[in-house]
Amino acid sequence: MHARVDIPGSRLGIVRAPAHMRGMAVESVSGAEIFDRRAVRQHRDRAAATLPEVAGILHEAAGRLLDRLDDVTRRFSTALDIGGRGIVAPLLQARGIGVTSCDLSARMAARSVGANALAADEEFLPFAPDSFDLVVASLSLHWVNDLPGCLIQLRRAMRPDGLLLASLPTIGTGAALAQALAGVEAALTGGASPRVAPFPSLRDAAGLLQRAGFALPVADLDEIRLLYADPLALLRDLRAAGETNALCQRDRRIPPRGLFPAALAAMPRAGDRIEVTLRLAMLTAWAPAPSQPQPLRPGSAQTSLAAALRPPPDAAAKSC
């Protein structure tokens, strides 16, 4: 399913935030920190060893995102791969593009063999202006508290007319699991804690690009349908990918013993398998450049809309 919204060996380094930023709490646009970034790093550290278990899913998502490079005539020489988990960098290198890979987790960054790899916080990116003509973020920005701020930093690191390709889970991803967990937990304990991260809508994702100052932003919806014969395999895949709960308001206590089996049993099925759909916002945008098409200045039109819609005189005569 596709929908579209248009809106006018590896060298590993550790990069720290500037001294004046260290220790600062990174806040979301609403003013409240949503994600525990320390937990995100720990999850990705652990997942660096188990990633081969979910490589097929990650390859599929990255391949669909990078297919968009086939639709542009521009050729790219220097790319930034953000959080590609060792999947994206080889795909870019196969296209003859030099790659720098970064990840919040040093262990995960080290998986990008053959690329310049470094551990860096997406909320405090260390790159100089005009460093890259291509930025790719495949399923890697949804644990960032200040996503608009991150996108602004990426735009500044891009050369004029550079291309951004990014994919984010969007509303609907994980919804069935979240509903099942909340219902079962409420029945078992009388309450429910947040266990699935919130995701933006497709229109919100496109609006973020515009807000960050990108030109020609486009957001497409793509879906990857997964079927699980073993319900617990879904949870194992989430853990293997580093996608377990990192919400600040998560319940730190051990969950009730029957919570996950009962919730998985309540999820939608296709035959004898649990059905899970990844709804992905595929984002495409360009760093502004004078050579790009520009919107007309308000009031500069030479013909009114009424005149443009008026049928030609000969058409009126024929209709008589």
N, C-alpha and C positions, 0 to 999 in steps of 0.2 A: 504494500500500500504506500502511496506517495501523496503528500499534500505539500503545498508551497505557500510561503508568505514572503512577499517582496516589500521592503521598506527603504522611500527616498532617504689488531688489538686496541683496546679502549684506554684512553687517558682519563682518569677519574680525579676530580678535584672537589673540595668542599668549599662552598661559598657561603659566607655569613652575611646577614643583613648589615647595613651601615650602622656604625656605633650608636647614632642617635635614635635608631629604630629598635635596637635590641631590647627585649623585655616588654615592648608595646603589645597591647592586646589588639588583634586585628578584628574589626567589627564589620558586621554586615551593613547593608544600606539602611536597615531599620534601626541600627544602633545596638543590636544585641548579637553576641557571638553565637553562631548556630552550631559550628563544627569544632570538635576538639582536635586541633591540628597535631598534637602530640600522638593521639590515638591513630590518626590517619597515617602518620609516619610509621608507627609501630606495626600497623596492619600491612603496610606495603613492604616493610622490612621482612616480615614473616612470609608474605606471599611471594617474595623473590625466589624462594626455593620450591614453591608449588605451582608456579605459573604454567609449566607445561601441561598441567591437567585441564586448563581452560584456554590453551593457545588457539584452538580451533575457533572458538567464539570471538576472541580478540582479533584474530586474523580476518574473520568475516567482516567485523565492524570497521577495521582499519582499511580493508580493501574497498569497501563501499565508499568510504570517505575519500580515499585517494583516487578513485575513479574520476572524480571531478577534475583532476589534472588533465585528463584526456579531452576535456571540453574547452580548454584554453590554448591559445597558440603561443603564449609566452613560455619561455624556457627559464628554469630557475637554477641557480648555482649554489646557493647557500641557504640551508634550511635549519630551523629550530624545531626539534621534536620535544614536546612537553609531555612527560608522563607516558611515553609510548610503550613502556614495559619490555623493551627489546624487540617489539613486533614492528613498530613503524620505521625505525632507522634502516633496517635492511631493505624494506620496500622502497624507501626513498633512494638509497644507495644504488639499487638496481636500475633506477632511472637516471643514474649519473649525477646525482645531486650530493654535494658535500653536506654532512649532517653534524650538528651539535645537539646532544640529548641531555635533558635535565629532568630530575625527579626529586621530590621531597625526600625520598629514601635513597641513601647512598647505595644500598644493596641493589635496589631496583635500577638505579641509573647505570650501575656496572653491567647490567644485562645487555646494554646497547653496544655490542662488540663491533669494533671498527669505526665507531663514531667518537668524536670528542665528547666525553661524558662528564657530568658534574652533578653534585647534589645541591639543589637550590630550592628555595621556598617560592612557590608561584605567587605569593602575596608580596614578595620583595625581590623581584627579578634583578639580576646583576648585570644585564646586558646594556651595552652602550647604544645610543641612537644609530639608526641606519645600519644595523648589524646583519640583517637577514632579508632576503627577498621572498621567503616562504616560511610560514609558521604552521605547524600541524599539531593539534591537540586532540587526540583520539581517546574519548572516554576518560578524560583526566582532569577536568576543571569543575566537576560537580561537588567536590569536597572543599572548595575555596569559599571562604566567608565573604570576601569583598570581590565578587566576580566582576562588577564594572571596573573597579580599580585595576584588577589583573588585566583585563582587556585593554585598558588605556596604556598600561606598561608595555603590553605586547605591540600595540600600534606604534609606540614611540621607538621600539627596538627594530621596527621594520623600515626598509627603504621605501621611498615613494613608489607607488604602484606595486607594492609587494602584496602577496596573497595570504590570507588567513583561511585555513580549513580547520574546523573544530566540530566535534560531536559531543552532545550532552544527552543524558536520559531526560525525557520530558514527561509531563503529566500522563499517568496511566501505567508507567513502568513501576512494577512492584505494588500496584494498587490492590490486587487481589490478595497478595501476601500480607500487606499491611492491615487490610480489613479482617482477614482471618485471624491474624495474631491478636488484634484488638478485641475481637469478639470472644475468642477463647480465653484470653487473659482476664477479661472482665468477668466471665463466668467462673473462673477459677479463684480469682483474688478479690473481685469487687472493684477493680480499677484496671487501667492500662497505661503503659509507658510507651513513649515514641520509640519505634524500632526500625522504621524505614525513613530514609532521608526525603525531604520535600524536593520536588523538581519543578522547574519553570514550565510554563506553557510554550507552545511553538511561537506564538506572537510575542511573548515576553522575551524569548531568546533572541528573536530578530530585533526587538527594541533595544536590547542590551548592546548590540553591535552599533546601532545608530547612536546611542548614548555615549559610547566610547570613542566616537569620532571617525568610525570607519565609513568608507564610501561604498555605494552599491551593495548594501547588505542583503543577503537572501537566506532564508531558513526553509529547508525541506524536511518533511517528516518521512522517516524510513523505519520499517519494522522488521525485527528478526524474531521469528517464532521458534520457541524451544519446547521440546517434549521430553519429560522425564518419566521413565518407567519406575525408578526408585525415587520417591519424594525427597528423601534425605540428601540425594545427590545435588539438589538445588542449593541447599545450605552449604554443602561441601564446595560447590563451585564458587559461591559468593566468598567464602573464606579463602579459597585458592587464588582468587583474583584480587584479594585485598579490599573487598567491598562489604565488610561487616560493619556493624553499627558504630559510628563515631560521632553521634549527636551529643552535644554538651549535656542535654537533659535526659540522656539515657539512664535507665535503671542499672546501677552497678552491682546489684545483688544477683546471685545465681537464680535464673528463671525457674518457675515451677517445672517439675519433671515432665509433665505431660503436655506442656505448652506447645512445643514445636511439632510433635507428631499429630496432635489434634488439629492444629492450624493447617498443616499440610494436607490432612485428610479432608478439610473443608474447602480446599481450593478447586477452581474449575478444572474439568478433565476433558480430554479428547480421547474417547475410548477408555483404555485402562491406564492412560498416562496423564500426568499433570501438565497443563499447558501454561507456559509463561511467555509473554510477549515483551521484548525490549523495544520501546518506542523512543527513537533517537531523533533529536533535532540535529540535522546536518547543516552547519553554518558555513557560509562563504561570504567573504568581505575583502575589500581592498584598502590598503593604506592610501590616503588621499594623494593625488598627483594632478598637476595642471593639465596633463594630457587626457584626463578622463572626461567623459561627458558630464556637462554641468547643467543643473536645472535652470530654466529661464527665469529671469528676474521678474517678480510679480508686477503685472501691469505692462509687460513688454510685448504682449501678443499683438499681432497686426490684424487678426480676424476674430470676430466674436464667435462664441459657441453657437448662437442662433444662426448665424450666416453659414457656419460649417455644416449644420444639420439640415439646412434648407435644400430641398431637391432642386436640381438644375431645371431651367425653363422648358427644355425639350422633354424632360420626363413628365412634367405637368401636362404638356400638350398631348402626349401619347396616352396619358391616363383618361383624357376626355374622349 
